[in-house]
Structures are given as C-alpha cells and as structure tokens.
Amino acid sequence: MKTIRVLLIDDEEIFRMGLRLGLRQFDDISLAWEADDGPTGLAIVADQKPDVAIVDLGLPGMDGVEVAEQIREISPETRIMRISGYFDDGLLARGVRLGIDGIIMKSDSPMQFACFIRRVNDGLFSCST
C-alpha cells in the first residue's frame, strides 16, 4: 500500500498540531510537511511534489484560492483540498472552477479527513458540507 504524502498549509498552529496528531492513527497517510503561510507551502510543493495539499482559505498574505492556483501551476499532479472554518457558497463555486479536488471543514473529525484525503488522492471530488 502506497502512503499518501500530505502537505498542510494553515496559519493556525493548534489546528496543524491537532490534525497531525489525529492523522497518526492512519498508516496509509503521512502528514509529511506543514507550512504556516502560502509562500512557504508553495516552496514545499515545488521541492517535494506532495500527493495532496490541504490549503486553508484564510492565509496571511495570499488567500488559499491564490495558493491553490499556484499549486496547480507548480505541481499539476498534486491534489488540492481546501479547508475552512466556515462554509460559503461563493467560495465553493470559485474553488470548483479552479479545479480544487475537495473541500472540508476544520470541524470535521480526523476520520473524515482521512476518508477525504484518500478520496481526493484517488481523483474523486469530496465536499463535507
């Protein structure tokens, strides 16, 4: 079984820590990299080409949609999951138009994150709303 290599780009340290701990129970998923802003995350994408990038909508300096656009250019094979603390139909539509592969809420459980990571990695769009 191939391990899914995941990059998490989120400026909230407590959320990154919680997701890191929550995903440890799944042998097929490795939260291999973390970044607290878009430019750092994009540098990791350029260097490492993760299987899945989980990108927060509200990042300092550049929003998650802009980061997702650049990930598509740098590493087209990297699947992108957008995370947010709130749901917005307009942002969902914009994300879908940009080819984001999945959308999940920060309040979802580690089990839901693992399920979505697997689905998105397999090329299946997933939305938790």
C-alpha positions, 0 to 999 in steps of 0.5 A, a space after each residue: 500500500 502506497 502512503 499518501 504524502 500530505 502537505 498542510 498549509 494553515 496559519 493556525 498552529 493548534 489546528 496543524 498540531 491537532 490534525 497531525 496528531 489525529 492523522 497518526 492513527 492512519 498508516 496509509 497517510 503521512 502528514 509529511 510537511 506543514 507550512 504556516 503561510 502560502 509562500 512557504 507551502 508553495 516552496 514545499 510543493 515545488 521541492 517535494 511534489 506532495 500527493 495532496 495539499 490541504 490549503 486553508 482559505 484564510 492565509 496571511 498574505 495570499 488567500 488559499 484560492 491564490 495558493 491553490 492556483 499556484 499549486 496547480 501551476 507548480 505541481 499539476 499532479 498534486 491534489 488540492 483540498 481546501 479547508 475552512 472554518 466556515 462554509 460559503 457558497 461563493 467560495 465553493 463555486 470559485 474553488 470548483 472552477 479552479 479545479 480544487 479536488 475537495 473541500 472540508 471543514 476544520 470541524 470535521 473529525 480526523 476520520 473524515 479527513 482521512 476518508 477525504 484525503 484518500 478520496 481526493 488522492 484517488 481523483 474523486 471530488 469530496 465536499 463535507 458540507 
